[in-house]
């Protein structure tokens, strides 16, 4: 047991406490009385600190207590017995009220359960926050995915039109995504290349085209084939030779001057000779021999030979011309692929022009030879050059287009596939940056979603949604395991309050297990009042519930009633007067077997009940009564423990005792000597008016009723003093309180004497 408190420092009003001279040691049952604000609850916090040597609210606390064996314990040497303390801290730490959607109340009882619940609620807040973040991230990821999908859908339409353009689409979003996955860099095409490829992919396969054959313009010379350029060179050489020759003959001037007549005559002589005709086939007359001799001398053998050579050469020119004309006939452009057509037309146009130019040049040779034939007796200079390279080069160009066409036909499918892929890559490249940016953002959202779901790997202590759910489920299971005493709590509470109204039932809630499945577990208590769910608890009921829970847990195996200590601070706080006796009876039966009990109270009625119990012969020997008093030090108000005032011990009525304090009041000029008087004056005034003016009016109205019997100004002073000075103002100590108290106490005693003389006489003679 604790026998004495030797020292308290830095504990609120007990800033520098040492026992008063002659202080009696604590016993089994200890009653401590103190006014509100005197330091009663503060003292209970000392007992709260004994087990571990510290109190969170007073980090610099120092103390020394000793037990019945005179062993001393300080903050550095925690007490060797368990000390269970019921005070406001206990209520706050062990009574957790939650309001549901329907404003129903769910209670969580127990310090451990409260801590677990608070941790659970923290986890639930974190879970709600992360679920909210997860929802946002999922929405953003979904939106980015939709934007990405829409982008591929639109580009797939564009690609389809570019590569097919038919009524039935066979290139869709999935195809575009698959092709995009293979694209590592952008492959954009220039407009011309894109247009060319677009033509390629839309073309149908065309038949092969025979190329222009060189054999069409080859010639026989000495049984060898000669190409055009060599044939033309040889032709020009022969033409120059023949045109430069001169035949010796007797010239008939008319024939010389008229080549057409000469040709006609020469042809006629040949016909005449071929048919052995003696007469002219034209006129039927016999041709004179002299004329035949003249013509023979004009058209001699040399002349014939030259003309024959010229005719052969003219025939060769014609052969070359025919070959050129044949070659000039190029395949129809309609037979070519569209992407070749335009350039092919240009090439054939140039080729045709070069062919025409070549034919013109060859015609000039033919004309010169024909002219020489009529002028065989004259030497003529022939200066003519024919460039066949342009024709032959363009021949090659035209054939190049034919070869390109044929290659395209041969490689049609692979070329078309290659062109198709290039077009796809081009259009996919137009969305490359946009899609990559979207994918980067999506990866960011996916990373956040993973961190929210499974925890941020960069923050070791971060709990993801899955672990939060598991933690919440585990915690609720822990709370559920500590709530199995509904009947005991209900019975004890009804005993404490003296009425059977409140009933405790297990509260079941739905939670998520580690797999995210909903499970139902117990989570606190639902309270019903007269079979209806409670939506409001009074402060007294809250205190009563907490105290009942406190007494039930005195039966824990961890607490030894024969050895350990109980401290109870005002268990009847906020209870109505009808419940105080029931509460006292419950308390007495709950602690009667405890090794040592400290009961602290400010309530006079409760004080009387405890005093009467402790004065009973069965417990009087083990009981001791104390009072917390205040005094002013040089700098502040301080509290100390002393023996309970004998009058408080002896007076059955608080009113009698308080009246005696007023009647005997004297001040030594300090605030401490008057500090408690406003409260005492108010209590005395309220009690006096209760039976002097027995109605339901307030103090002010009752005083108004008595004004005809007493000085009005004094009544106003009494009302102001008892009303204003008995309440906390937050302004600090007012030095005028001392003279005002002296004056108003006299007014109040005079007021009682004047308005009820017989009553006053009885009070002053007791």
Secondary structure, DSSP 8 states (H G I E B T S, - for coil): -EEEEEEEEEETTEEEE---TT-----SEEEEE--TTSSHHHHHHHHHHTTTT-BTTBTT-EEEEEETT--EEETTS--SS-EEEESHHHHHHHEEEEE-TT--EEEEESHHHHHHHHHHHHHHHHHHHHHHHHHHHHHHHHHHHHHHHHHHHHHHHHHHHHHT--SS----HHHHHHHHHT--S-----HHHHHHHHHHHH-----------GGGG-EEETTEEE-HHHHHHHHHHHHHHHHH--------HHHHH-HHHHHHHHHHHHHHHHTT-SB-TTT--B--HHHHHHHHHHS-HHHHHHHHHHHHHHHHHHHHHHHHHHHH----GGGS-HHHHHHHHHHHHHHHHHHHHHHHHHHHHHHHHHHHHTTTTS----------HHHHHHHHHHHHHHHHHHHHHHTHHHHHHHHHHHHHHHHHHHTHHHHHHHHHHHHHHHHHHHHHHH--TTSTT---HHHHHHHHHHHHHHHHHT---HHHHHHHHHHHHTS--EEEEEEEEEEE-TTS-EEEEEEEEEEEETTEE-----HHHHHHHHHHHHHHGGGSTTS-TTT-EEEEE-TTTT--HHHHHHHHHHHHHHHTTSSEEEEEE--HHHHHHHHHHHTSHHHHTTEEEEEEEEEE-SSSEEEEEEE--HHHHH-S-HHHHHHHHHHT----SSGGGTTTHHHHHHHHHHHHHHHHS-SS--HHHHHHHHGGGS-HHHHHHHHHHHHHTTS--SS---TTHHHHHHHHHHHHHHHHHHH-HHHHHHHHH-
